[in-house]
Amino acid sequence: MSATENAVTGEKSSAASSAYLSNTGSGVASASTVRRASIAISGPTSSSASSGGLSPFSSTGTSTAGWGEEVPLTPQTVRNLQDKLYEKRKLGALEVEQLVRSLKQSGDKQRLTASIDYIKDTFIRSSNANWRKGGLIALAAVSIGLGADTYRMMTEIIPPVLSCFSDQDSRVRYYACESMYNIARMSRRHALIFFNEIFDGMCKLSADPDLNVKKGCKLLDRLIKDIVTEGGNFDIDKFVPLLQERIYVLNAFVRQFLLGWVQVLNTVPDIDLVQHLPCFLDGLFQILSDKKRDIRREAENTIAEFLRDLKHVDPAKVDFGALTAIIVPYTSSQVEFARRLAMVWFREFIYFGKDLMLPHAPAIVGCVLPALSDEVPGIQEVAEMTNSALLQLITSTSADLPIDEVLKMITSQFLNQYIPTRLASLRWVLLLHLKSRHLLQPYLEELFPALLKTLSDPAEEVVRLDLEVMAKVTKDEEYFTLLMSSLISLFSTDRQLLDNRGSLIIRQLSLFIDGEKIYRTIASLLEEEDDTEFSSVMVQTLNLILLTARELFELRASLKQVSTSKTSRELFVTLYRSWCHNCAATFSLCLLAQEYEHACALIHQFAELEITVSFLVQIDKLVQLIESPIFVSLRLQLLEPDKYPYLFKCLYGLLMLLPQSIAYKKLKSRLNSVSTLGVLQLIPKAPKDEAREEFDYQPLLERFIEVQQLHSSWRRRVQLKGRA
């Protein structure tokens, strides 16, 4: 830069400020003020003048060729506009302004158009950067000369200026901002017909590497915002597609620029930006992941402001479907801000959308349930509020709910790695059952496999709630039988589950379903079971639960009424036919039912069977149970040998079957503490109990023998297979 231009640079900075900041009202400044402020616009403070690259309008020639003698500008004006010194170009612009004023007054539109075309052809399309600068300041001068009539020539003036927004020379880009500032200041609302083009240019310049260009862009940006807020001529429908495209730009400066415009447009009363929210909300959420904290906070505030605005809109006019689809991915975002805001939006949607949100309940459920286990306490809290709001909405409304889709979302969370989510999913099933039991039934067959699989959950609290769910949704006989059948099949294929969770499952079910009903159904199903080895293990487990679980107290009490109650006798027979798969279980069932005579008959049958280690272990456990509180009544009956003679015989028979182990010593000690069998023979036999009904045990004994023969055959097959 020459010494002369350096001297000018210091003077023109203040002039530039007045040029941008003056005339911010709706009127136009006086001619002298406009001339000084608009033409004396400061140039960028770069070091030297150089010719930039070709602009989109560039041509290879820089002369007036093609115009002949019809050049509309004087030679001196042309030389001034082409000069590398700013003061010279400013002088040329003043001459252009005077020419335009005179042409306007004379009404010579043809020459005015020719002058503009000449400026575009000769200067704007030149490959020389200084010429392009002269052309830009000349077009600004044309606008100032036209004043309020600038709008009549905007299609001729604005496009060439916009083309320089992408010029390779930073100083040309800067002068383009200045030129556009003056043109927009003169034309005001009429310039908005080019708003998209101006906005797109400013969007790019906001991220310009040159600081002066950024400053120029910011001043132009403020003016355009002022014009838009004045109202009129702004086409929001035309602008939104551009915003939708630009909102995904990753540059921090562009994001800040876009957020500023979204905030401004949302404050203009005549512009309804909320109705277009689905077009750019996704981009706003993406900005929450920006590296700069200020930009993230600004995006968060903008999103929150739109949510507040939505509350004042008629819910029927809100596109909840589109908004929900946008928000769903951000509930699982890696960005904490995004996850929390997304959940807040869903909560507020439920509050003011009410029944309109029911079609979108599946998507929300699929987002809320995992969020209940979020590592951030604040997000957990919002998720719990959202979950409660949705549950309350469903229970209080009579509108239709897409229950099949909701169930799919719920069951998909049964396998979630976090306990709170799995528990909440099960509670959802309970709620749906209470809300619309008849609507849930068609999906029970699809729901059962997921519920059964949850029985293997490592968390006991999840298993307990799962059993409660299964118990409550299977009140009908058809589904109850399906549940019991499914349980048996599951235990058959998963022996570890039977060993580890069998007792918990049966006991927990007994809290919600009558224990007698459970045992009757399972016993009937086991009677048809082909796998004798599994049946034996299953009966052993069920018998231990029967003898020890406090939840089955009423069932044990009912079995003690076998001699006087027909219902109890039927129960005993039903259980007996399956209990035959396990000798020790059958014997203990007889002791529990106080059918000691039949127990004696069984002892004699035991002698005919193969005494295995498993059998002895089970008898050993039975002796331990005889010493437990469950059989306290049996021990007291030992004090009445005349009334219960077969009790002594069956216990002594059991003693004879045992090897001399700890169990043997315990049982022997117990029997020695009461009347001996020899004394029993001296006591007169008790009179027959008239209340006791006769019971033909022969069919049961035959059933026992038949089943035990099946087990013997099975053991032989296993042995032969092992030898092979």
Sequence and secondary structure as in RCSB ss.txt:
>XXXX:A:sequence
MSATENAVTGEKSSAASSAYLSNTGSGVASASTVRRASIAISGPTSSSASSGGLSPFSSTGTSTAGWGEEVPLTP
QTVRNLQDKLYEKRKLGALEVEQLVRSLKQSGDKQRLTASIDYIKDTFIRSSNANWRKGGLIALAAVSIGLGADT
YRMMTEIIPPVLSCFSDQDSRVRYYACESMYNIARMSRRHALIFFNEIFDGMCKLSADPDLNVKKGCKLLDRLIK
DIVTEGGNFDIDKFVPLLQERIYVLNAFVRQFLLGWVQVLNTVPDIDLVQHLPCFLDGLFQILSDKKRDIRREAE
NTIAEFLRDLKHVDPAKVDFGALTAIIVPYTSSQVEFARRLAMVWFREFIYFGKDLMLPHAPAIVGCVLPALSDE
VPGIQEVAEMTNSALLQLITSTSADLPIDEVLKMITSQFLNQYIPTRLASLRWVLLLHLKSRHLLQPYLEELFPA
LLKTLSDPAEEVVRLDLEVMAKVTKDEEYFTLLMSSLISLFSTDRQLLDNRGSLIIRQLSLFIDGEKIYRTIASL
LEEEDDTEFSSVMVQTLNLILLTARELFELRASLKQVSTSKTSRELFVTLYRSWCHNCAATFSLCLLAQEYEHAC
ALIHQFAELEITVSFLVQIDKLVQLIESPIFVSLRLQLLEPDKYPYLFKCLYGLLMLLPQSIAYKKLKSRLNSVS
TLGVLQLIPKAPKDEAREEFDYQPLLERFIEVQQLHSSWRRRVQLKGRA
>XXXX:A:secstr
  HHHHHHHHHHHHHHHHHHHS  SSS   HHHHHHHHHT      S        TT  S  S TTTTT  SS H
HHHHHHH SSHHHHHHHHHHHHHHHHHHHHHT HHHHHHHHHHHIIIIIT S HHHHHHHHHHHHHHHHHHGGGG
GGGHHHHHHHHHHGGG SSHHHHHHHHHHHHHHHHHHGGGGGGGHHHHHHHHHHHTT SSHHHHHHHHHHHHHHH
HHHHH SS  HHHHHHHHHHHTT   HHHHHHHHHHHHHHHH TT   GGGHHHHHHHHHHHTT S HHHHHHHH
HHHHHHHHHHTTS GGGS HHHHHHHHGGGGG S HHHHHHHHHHHHHHHHHHGGGGGGGHHHHHHHHHHHTT S
SHHHHHHHHHHHHHHHHHHHH  S   HHHHHHHHHHTTT SSHHHHHHHHHHHHHHHHH HHHHGGGHHHHHHH
HHHHTT S HHHHHHHHHHHHHHT SHHHHHHHHHHHHHHHHH HHHHHHHHHHHHHHHHHHS HHHHHHHHHHH
HHT S HHHHHHHHHHHHHHHHH GGGHHHHHHHTTTTT HHHHHHHHHHHHHHTTSHHHHHHHHHHTT HHHHH
HHHHHHTTS   HHHHHHHHHHHHHHTSGGGHHHHHHTT TTT HHHHHHHHHHHHHS SSHHHHHHHHHHHTS 
 HHHHHHS      TTS     HHHHHHHHHHHHHHHHHHHHHHHHHH 
